[in-house]
Amino acid sequence: MTRAILSALEPSADALAAGLLSEAARRGAPWESDGVAGLRAREAGFSGACEPERYAVMGLMQSLRALPAFLALRRRLLALAAARPPDVFVGIDAPDFHLPLSRRLRARGIACVQYVSPTVWAWREGRVADVVAGVDLVLCLFPFEPAYYENRGVASVFVGHPLADRLEAAEDRTPLRAALGWPVGVPYVVLAPGSRPQEIRRHAPLFLAAAAEVHRRSGARFVLAAPQGRSTDGWRDEARRSGLPPEAFEVRTGTARLLAAADAALLKSGTVTLEATLVGCPSVVAYRTGGLNASFVLARGFRTPYIALPNILAGRPIVPEFLQSLVRPGILAGALLSLLRPDVNGAVRRALLETAKPLRRGADARAWEAIDAHLAARGGTR
């Protein structure tokens, strides 16, 4: 039996851990797992510490405040590996935490896997050297990522994106809209300003002001995609203050199903833009961050010409995107109004669906197979 230490510090990482464990069980080769993960991994058989979202932080200042907790977790995982060395350590996403830890575990002869490549294609390309030093195998979610590891002495495999295996566009959106109670002939736009408090503070007022302008000019209605488990109190008052009448605004959960039914969306840059791509929802993508975080990112070298995942995947601007000072209500409203034109909307929808195709590869199975093959090449389990 494969003994694995898993480290999944955020909900998205927890889902990947659950996929690996479920696939191992499906193959009749369940893993003996320890480490830290969340509720989904626990449901899939994970037997380590279940600490959902405890380590989910964002931004420079928030990361600094969380540093003592991360140092304590690193000591705990190192002690766990020393007490009973695993066959494999799988660090899922969070490369700034996992790569230094992997380097120390690898020095002890433990196979180390980084599941989700660092975004070396976007910024801090120098992290490739950290991956080479600390990792035996990188499981990549996007097809262009393995190129960064070629001829560098570290194996990498494009496994596809697990979200792509679960989300796809409906050929007919009418039943989806009917289930949501959306009337025929009225355009609906999803607003997703973010899930973390600082993202919501920066984006929500601008998104709602843009929505109010679009409603005045087109009659479109808006649905705010609220994060699961977070309070929705105050959103309607905030929308009213922005100029959106009550009949043109609602709050719902379940972002993916809303995007699948909507005509368009206004989204904060991030994973939600991938969800929109997979279900074929034309979107305007925006991101604004605080002064310290912005300076930090720019100082470390931001490389990609795009911030929206569909544009990065396609290598061209499929959806409009705006960053920092360009995130203004008038600009966002103009881009949304253009997307609501039937000819533009249809063309963007088709381009998104074409972009999504290469990501559907059965990621859970491919990830498990890559790890299993790597361990077999090393001589099997302990």
Secondary structure, 3 states (H helix, E strand, C coil): CCEEEEEECCHHHHHHHHHHHHHHHHCCCCCEEEEEECHHHHHCCCCCEECCCCCCCCCHHHHHHHHHHHHHHHHHHHHHHHHCCCCEEEEECCHHHHHHHHHHHHHCCCEEEEECCCCCCCECCCHHHHHHHHCCEEEECCCCCHHHHCCCCCEEEECCCHHHHHCCCCCCCHHHHHHHCCCCCCCEEEEECCCCHHHHHHHHHHHHHHHHHHHHHHCCEEEEECCCCCCCCCHHHHHHHHCCCHHHEEEECCHHHHHHHCCEEEEECCHHHHHHHHHCCCEEEEECCCHHHHHHHHHCCECCCCCCHHHHHHCCCCCCEEEHHHCCHHHHHHHHHHHCCHHHHHHHHHHHHHHHHHHCCCHHHHHHHHHHHHHHHHCCCC
